[in-house]
């Protein structure tokens, strides 16, 4: 075996030894996961608190906002995986929020909850990309399943 062949084999062996440690470094690197934070937007304090408690009990993290404007001004849009919002609120409505997010190219899955919805609103919301449109009072499990579906989308 020539010196050159031995040098090449040594380089190959040295590189082979580095491969496992390279993999170890890659495995230790943090993986960027999709956000899993749910935003709850409702002008009713009790509803926000109840929804946050329900989501926490189901293993989800949630942040609450008293209005669509508060949510938009928070800058959290890119950290939110799903929005649960009322349709009728003081100021900007849930449907207006959806239109604004769509116009900005921010495609966050939205679940609407409302006590004042009708077929026209439901159709508009779903055609604009809503995951679900639930009438109050809604079944807790139906909401949890909708959140799961939104996070998987």
C-alpha positions in Angstrom: 0.0 0.0 0.0 1.4 3.4 -0.9 1.6 6.4 1.3 -1.1 8.1 -0.7 -3.5 5.2 -0.3 -2.8 5.1 3.4 -3.4 8.8 3.7 -6.7 8.5 1.8 -7.8 5.6 3.9 -6.9 7.5 7.1 -8.9 10.5 5.9 -11.9 8.2 5.2 -11.5 6.6 8.7 -11.2 10.0 10.3 -14.4 11.2 8.5 -16.2 8.0 9.5 -15.4 8.7 13.1 -16.8 12.2 12.8 -20.1 11.1 11.4 -21.5 9.8 14.7 -20.6 13.0 16.5 -22.1 15.1 13.7 -25.3 13.2 14.1 -25.1 13.7 17.9 -24.9 17.5 17.3 -27.8 17.4 14.9 -29.9 15.4 17.3 -29.2 17.9 20.1 -30.2 20.9 18.0 -33.7 22.2 18.9 -36.3 21.4 16.4 -38.6 24.2 15.3 -42.0 23.0 15.8 -45.3 24.5 14.7 -46.7 26.8 17.3 -49.4 25.2 19.5 -50.7 28.3 21.3 -54.4 28.9 21.0 -55.7 32.5 21.0 -59.1 33.0 22.6 -60.7 36.2 21.5 -64.0 37.2 23.1 -65.3 40.3 24.8 -66.9 38.3 27.5 -64.5 37.9 30.5 -66.2 34.8 31.8 -66.3 33.1 28.4 -62.5 33.8 27.9 -61.7 32.4 31.3 -63.9 29.3 30.9 -62.4 28.5 27.5 -58.9 29.0 28.7 -59.6 26.6 31.6 -61.2 24.0 29.3 -58.2 24.1 26.9 -55.7 23.9 29.8 -57.6 20.8 31.1 -57.3 19.3 27.6 -53.6 19.9 27.5 -53.5 23.1 25.3 -51.8 26.4 26.0 -54.0 29.4 25.4 -53.7 33.2 25.5 -56.8 35.4 25.9 -57.7 38.7 24.2 -60.6 40.9 25.0 -61.0 42.1 21.4 -59.8 41.4 17.9 -57.9 44.7 18.0 -56.1 43.6 21.2 -55.1 40.4 19.3 -53.9 42.2 16.2 -52.0 44.8 18.3 -50.3 42.1 20.3 -48.1 41.0 17.4 -48.8 37.3 18.4 -50.3 36.3 15.0 -47.2 34.3 14.0 -47.0 32.6 17.4 -50.6 31.4 17.3 -51.6 28.0 15.9 -55.4 28.4 16.2 -57.9 31.2 17.0 -61.2 30.7 18.8 -63.2 33.8 18.4 -66.7 35.1 18.9 -68.5 36.6 15.9 -70.1 39.6 17.6 -67.8 41.7 19.7 -67.3 45.3 20.5 -65.3 46.9 17.7 -64.1 44.5 15.1 -66.2 41.4 14.6 -64.8 37.9 14.3 -65.6 37.8 10.6 -63.8 41.1 10.1 -60.8 39.7 12.0 -60.8 36.7 9.6 -61.0 38.9 6.6 -58.1 41.0 7.9 -55.9 38.0 8.7 -56.7 36.5 5.2 -55.8 39.9 3.5 -52.5 39.9 5.4 -51.7 36.3 4.3 -51.9 35.1 7.9 -53.6 31.8 7.5 -54.3 30.8 11.1 -57.1 28.2 11.5 -60.1 29.9 13.1 -62.9 28.4 15.1 -66.0 30.6 15.5 -68.3 30.5 18.5 -71.4 32.5 18.6 -74.8 32.9 20.2 -76.0 35.1 17.3 -75.0 33.1 14.2 -77.1 32.3 11.2 -76.7 30.2 8.1 -75.3 33.1 6.1 -72.6 33.9 8.7 -71.7 30.2 8.9 -71.4 29.9 5.2 -69.3 33.1 4.9 -67.0 31.9 7.7 -66.5 28.4 6.4 -65.9 29.7 2.8 -63.3 32.0 4.1 -61.4 29.1 5.7 -62.8 28.7 9.2 -62.3 25.2 10.7 -65.6 25.2 12.6 -68.6 27.4 13.4 -70.1 26.5 16.8 -73.3 27.8 18.2 -73.4 28.8 21.9 -73.9 26.8 24.0 -71.6 24.3 22.4 -70.4 20.9 23.5 -67.0 21.1 25.2 -65.8 18.0 23.4 -66.8 19.4 20.0 -64.7 22.4 20.7 -61.7 20.3 21.8 -62.0 18.2 18.7 -62.1 21.3 16.5 -58.9 22.6 18.2 -57.2 19.3 17.5 -58.3 19.4 13.9 -57.1 23.0 13.6 -53.7 22.1 15.0 -53.3 19.2 12.7 -54.1 21.2 9.6 
